[in-house]
Amino acid sequence: MNRASQVFTVVMTMALLSGCAAQEYRKRGDVSLEAGKPAQALHEYQMALQEDPALARNKKFAANLRQAKRDHALNEGRRFAKAKKWDASLDQFREVLRIDGNDLTAQTEINRTKVKAADDVYQQALRHADENHMDAARAALTRALRYVPEHANANAAQRSLTAHEAIATKLAEARAAVADKKWKAAMTAFIHARDRDPNCLPARGELSQARNTLGRAQKLHASAVARADQRKLEAALHAAQQSRDIWPHNPQIEGLLDRINTKRDRARQAAEQGDVHLQSGKLHDAQLEYARALRFQEDHPSARTGMSRVAKAQVTKAEQAGQMGRALLWRMALADYGVDQSESRHMRDLQKQLLKQAAPIVQTDNQANTNLSSRFDGVLLKQIDKISGDELSTQAVQGTQYLLRIDHVDGDVNVRRTSSRQRTHRYQVTIQVANDKLDDLRRAVSTERRLEESLRRTAEHDQRDYEAARDLANPPDPDAHAKEVHRLKKRHHRSWNRYKAQKNALTRKLRELECAPLMVDKRVDRTWPYTVETHELTGDLSVKVSIVIAGSGHVVDSVTTTKAFRTSDTTILGANPQIGLSGDALNLPSRSSVSERLVDNAAKEAAKSLRQKLLNTHITLWQGQAKESAAEGKTEAALDARVNAALLTQAINNTRGREQLHTLRQYVMAGR
């Protein structure tokens, strides 16, 4: 074969393959088109054209391709219309008309879409006008008229943009009122113009602007009233002035400004009088004037500064006189007027100093809680099962005036097994078993051998019949004889074909039989028994703690408390990590650790209870001292005692103590 013949053969082969692929694409396209899937059909037809451009000359193919394009464009147009993409929708419907100029469905869809688009864009124009976006409103009107030139509402709105004579007067009145900042009159005129012609876009837009401006003025006025009621006159004045600048004809604004200015003048006069008294050393009179100024104007800066100066002077005076309770109350008063960090630190230091003088047990308790564990370590390591109170009797924590002493400790720690449960763990192993499929295959081979033998005998019998009929010398009816020979020949061929097919199947089964393994892997379930043991650790401890006076050894009070401890853990007996059953070791704290923890917790609880009792005792003592000093006329000593009692109350009950200190502060600031 020469080279030209080879090239011709290759070209013909590629053409045949291409034609087969094109026909396959075409068939899939026809199926999709009949199923109502024009997009998929169009894709298949385009792939067919790429494989075989000659299909374009096939009339049936061209008609189907045109139908797929038409249906696809119609579906896309409806989809775009549903999404309100009007221009894209109209383009798709016009594409349908380009395919078939007489398509009534496409023309109907175009008319319907134009009406919907015009209505939708007209509503957008109204929304833009209500938001005072006139440029956007004009553009939307132009677009609506492009869809439907005879749209009645859009034409009316377009005419209203020039403000025809029917509403020109009202618009002029409204705009004149806006220029004079008469917002109520302006809104009334705009509403009349809008009601006379709902399509008047200028009236709708300017009405929206007027409403926003008037609303801002009303919000500022309301804010000014609220700030004035809170005596924050500077912020109230600023908001009122802004409201007046926007709406000068508000009948309420002038009265509000007069009220604010009157209070500011009175606050200024009181603050100036307070400055005069402060310079002359009349602290109480200065404080009264500053307080009067703050009643008129809470945020008056001069009055707040003056009150701070008065408080600082009172603190200095009280400290020089040794009146620490009064000094603390005046330092607390400084917090109301914005003290600096140094003053806050002085106030905290003074409070701690007074609290230390009032109740030394507070420091004793804190020191005891810190040192209990370290003091008892040596004793607990000696006594593990049973803790003896004798070895702890000498352990104590020295305080300033009191001694925290542990008089008795008794208790024990027990370990016992509470439960033991038998369980089983399921896991899988791999074993070698006989190939079950091999037995099935052998039985099938045996059956097919018998079938093959039967088919062979049938084929041989049919062959003899055919040969006998063919070898007849003088048949009585030649035509009938020929038909019978032909029938026997066909039966002979069918028999031999069945025999050959069965023989081939048997050969394949025998090959599989030769290749099949005798043993195969199999996953089987096994169970492993194991035991879960639960151990519980319990402890009970009784501690007696006493408070004694360091010098005399007198016992002030004693508290006995009992603490219990309980914890548990599980462990696995018979674990086997090789099958996924990991061991779980027992994890319980030591007896010495439990004992130490019980002693520590019990002692802390006892100390806390004693601290509460002692603080209450000191509060009662200070309150009694305050009454005695007041009866003897010692006012400063009575005040210091009441301050100490309030500080101790705050250590027990924070809220109640703060209330008592606040009452005392008001009492001192009132000049008593």
Residue pairs with C-beta under 8 A, 6 or more apart in sequence:
1 9
18 51
18 52
19 51
19 52
21 51
21 52
22 48
22 49
22 51
22 52
22 55
23 48
25 44
25 45
25 47
25 48
25 51
26 44
26 45
26 48
26 55
26 61
28 44
29 40
29 41
29 42
29 43
29 44
29 45
29 48
29 64
29 68
30 41
30 64
32 38
32 40
32 41
32 44
33 41
33 64
33 67
33 68
33 71
38 67
38 68
38 69
38 70
38 71
38 72
38 75
39 72
39 75
41 64
41 68
42 65
42 68
42 69
42 72
45 61
45 64
45 65
45 68
48 55
48 61
49 55
49 56
49 65
55 61
56 62
66 99
66 100
69 95
69 99
70 96
70 99
70 100
70 103
73 92
73 93
73 95
73 96
73 99
74 92
74 93
74 96
74 105
74 106
74 109
76 92
77 89
77 90
77 91
77 92
77 93
77 95
77 96
77 106
77 109
77 113
78 89
78 109
79 89
80 86
80 88
80 89
80 92
81 89
81 109
81 113
81 116
84 120
86 113
86 116
86 117
86 120
86 121
86 147
89 113
90 110
90 113
90 114
90 117
93 106
93 109
93 110
93 113
94 106
94 110
96 103
96 105
96 106
97 103
97 106
97 107
97 110
100 106
114 147
114 148
115 147
115 148
117 144
117 147
117 148
118 144
118 145
118 147
118 148
118 151
118 154
119 144
119 151
121 140
121 141
121 143
121 144
121 147
122 140
122 141
122 144
122 151
122 153
122 154
122 157
124 140
125 136
125 137
125 138
125 140
125 141
125 144
125 154
125 157
125 201
126 137
126 157
126 201
126 204
128 134
128 136
128 137
128 140
129 137
129 201
129 202
129 204
129 205
129 208
130 204
130 205
130 208
131 205
131 208
132 205
132 206
132 208
132 209
133 205
134 201
134 202
134 205
137 201
137 205
138 161
138 201
141 154
141 157
141 158
141 161
141 201
144 151
144 154
145 151
145 154
145 155
145 158
148 154
153 199
156 197
156 199
157 199
157 200
157 201
160 167
160 197
160 199
160 200
160 201
160 202
160 203
161 201
161 202
163 171
163 200
163 202
166 196
166 197
167 193
167 196
167 197
167 200
167 203
170 189
170 190
170 192
170 193
170 196
170 203
171 189
171 190
171 193
171 200
171 202
171 203
171 206
173 185
173 189
174 185
174 186
174 187
174 189
174 190
174 193
174 203
174 206
174 210
175 186
175 206
177 183
177 185
177 186
177 189
178 186
178 206
178 210
180 249
181 246
181 247
181 248
181 249
182 249
183 210
183 213
183 214
183 217
183 247
183 249
184 214
184 249
186 210
187 207
187 210
187 211
187 214
190 203
190 206
190 207
190 210
191 207
193 200
193 203
194 200
194 203
194 204
194 207
197 203
213 246
213 247
214 247
216 246
217 243
217 246
217 247
217 250
218 243
218 247
220 239
220 240
220 242
220 243
220 246
221 239
221 240
221 243
221 247
221 250
221 252
221 253
221 256
223 236
223 239
224 236
224 237
224 239
224 240
224 243
224 256
224 260
225 236
225 256
226 236
227 233
227 235
227 236
227 239
228 236
228 256
228 259
228 260
228 263
230 298
231 263
231 294
231 295
231 296
231 297
231 298
231 299
232 297
232 298
232 299
233 260
233 263
233 264
233 267
233 296
233 297
233 299
233 300
234 297
234 299
235 299
236 260
237 257
237 260
237 261
237 264
240 253
240 256
240 257
240 260
241 257
243 250
243 253
244 250
244 253
244 254
244 257
247 253
263 296
263 297
264 296
264 297
266 293
266 296
267 293
267 294
267 296
267 297
267 300
267 303
268 293
268 300
268 302
270 289
270 290
270 292
270 293
270 296
270 303
271 289
271 290
271 293
271 300
271 302
271 303
271 306
272 302
273 289
274 285
274 286
274 287
274 288
274 289
274 290
274 293
274 303
274 306
275 286
275 302
275 306
277 283
277 285
277 286
277 289
278 286
278 306
278 309
278 310
278 313
283 310
283 313
283 314
283 317
284 671
286 306
286 310
287 307
287 310
287 669
287 671
288 671
289 306
290 303
290 304
290 306
290 307
290 310
291 307
293 300
293 302
293 303
293 306
294 300
294 303
294 304
294 307
297 303
304 337
304 338
305 337
307 336
307 337
308 334
308 337
308 338
308 339
311 330
311 331
311 333
311 334
311 337
312 334
312 343
314 326
314 330
315 327
315 330
315 331
315 334
318 324
318 326
318 327
318 330
319 327
321 636
323 636
323 639
323 640
324 350
324 353
324 354
324 640
324 643
325 354
325 636
325 639
325 640
325 641
325 642
325 643
325 644
326 636
326 639
326 640
326 643
326 668
327 350
328 347
328 350
328 351
328 354
328 643
329 643
329 661
329 664
329 665
329 668
330 668
331 343
331 346
331 347
331 350
332 347
332 661
332 665
333 665
333 668
333 669
334 343
334 347
335 344
335 347
339 347
351 647
354 643
354 644
354 647
355 362
355 644
355 647
355 648
355 651
356 362
356 363
356 400
357 644
358 618
358 622
358 644
358 645
358 647
358 648
359 614
359 615
359 618
359 648
359 651
360 399
360 400
360 401
360 402
361 399
361 402
361 547
361 610
361 611
361 614
361 615
361 618
362 611
362 615
362 651
363 399
363 400
364 397
364 399
364 400
364 401
364 402
364 403
364 404
364 547
365 404
365 607
365 608
365 610
365 611
367 397
367 399
368 397
368 399
368 404
368 603
368 607
369 604
369 607
371 397
372 397
372 599
372 600
372 603
372 604
373 596
373 600
375 395
375 397
376 392
376 395
376 596
376 599
376 600
377 596
379 387
379 391
379 392
379 395
380 387
380 592
380 595
380 596
380 599
381 592
382 391
383 391
383 595
384 413
384 591
384 592
384 595
385 412
385 413
385 591
386 412
387 409
387 410
387 411
387 412
387 541
387 595
387 599
388 409
388 410
389 407
389 408
389 409
389 410
389 544
392 406
392 408
392 409
393 406
393 407
393 408
395 406
396 403
396 404
396 405
396 406
397 403
397 404
398 550
399 550
401 549
401 550
402 547
402 548
402 549
402 550
402 556
402 614
403 547
403 548
403 549
403 550
404 545
404 546
404 547
404 607
404 610
405 545
405 546
405 547
405 548
406 543
406 544
406 545
406 546
406 603
407 544
407 545
407 546
407 558
408 542
408 543
408 544
408 560
409 541
409 542
409 543
409 544
409 599
410 541
410 542
411 539
411 540
411 541
411 542
411 595
411 598
412 539
412 540
413 537
413 538
413 539
413 565
413 591
413 594
413 595
413 598
414 537
414 538
414 539
415 535
415 536
415 537
415 588
415 591
416 535
416 536
416 538
417 533
417 534
417 535
417 536
418 534
418 535
418 536
418 568
419 533
419 534
420 531
420 532
420 533
420 534
421 531
421 532
422 529
422 530
422 531
423 529
423 530
423 531
423 532
424 527
424 528
424 529
424 530
425 527
425 528
425 529
425 530
425 576
425 579
425 580
425 581
426 525
426 526
426 527
426 528
427 525
427 526
427 527
427 528
427 579
427 580
427 581
428 523
428 524
428 525
428 526
429 523
429 524
429 526
430 521
430 522
430 523
430 524
431 521
431 522
431 524
432 519
432 520
432 521
432 522
433 519
433 520
433 522
434 518
434 519
434 520
435 516
435 517
435 518
435 519
435 520
437 516
438 513
438 516
438 517
438 518
441 509
441 512
441 513
441 516
442 513
444 509
445 506
445 509
445 510
445 513
448 502
448 505
448 506
448 509
449 506
451 502
452 499
452 502
452 503
452 506
455 495
455 498
455 499
455 502
456 499
458 495
458 499
459 492
459 495
459 496
459 498
459 499
462 488
462 491
462 492
462 495
462 496
463 492
463 495
463 496
465 488
465 491
465 492
466 485
466 488
466 489
466 491
466 492
469 481
469 484
469 485
469 488
470 485
472 481
475 481
526 579
528 574
528 576
528 579
528 581
529 574
530 572
530 573
530 574
530 575
530 576
530 581
531 572
531 573
531 574
532 570
532 571
532 572
532 573
533 570
533 571
533 572
533 573
534 568
534 569
534 570
535 568
535 569
535 570
535 571
535 586
535 588
536 566
536 567
536 568
537 565
537 566
537 567
537 568
537 588
537 589
537 594
538 564
538 565
538 566
539 564
539 565
539 566
539 594
539 595
539 598
540 562
540 563
540 564
540 565
540 598
541 562
541 563
541 564
541 565
541 595
541 598
541 599
541 602
542 560
542 561
542 562
542 602
543 560
543 561
543 562
543 563
543 599
543 602
543 603
543 606
544 558
544 559
544 560
544 606
545 558
545 559
545 560
545 561
545 603
545 606
545 607
545 610
546 555
546 556
546 557
546 558
546 559
547 555
547 556
547 557
547 558
547 610
547 614
548 554
548 555
548 556
549 556
556 614
556 617
557 610
557 613
557 614
559 606
559 609
559 610
559 613
560 606
561 602
561 605
561 606
561 609
562 602
563 598
563 601
563 602
563 605
565 594
565 597
565 598
567 588
567 589
568 588
569 586
569 587
569 588
570 584
570 586
571 583
571 584
571 585
571 586
572 581
572 582
572 583
572 584
575 581
575 582
575 583
575 584
577 583
589 597
612 652
615 648
615 651
615 652
616 652
618 644
618 645
618 648
619 645
619 648
619 649
619 652
622 641
622 642
622 644
622 645
622 648
623 641
623 642
623 645
625 637
625 638
625 641
626 638
626 639
626 641
626 642
626 645
627 638
629 635
629 637
629 638
629 641
630 638
639 664
639 668
642 660
642 664
643 661
643 664
645 660
646 657
646 660
646 661
646 664
647 657
647 661
648 657
649 656
649 657
649 660
650 656
650 657
650 658
650 660
650 661
651 657
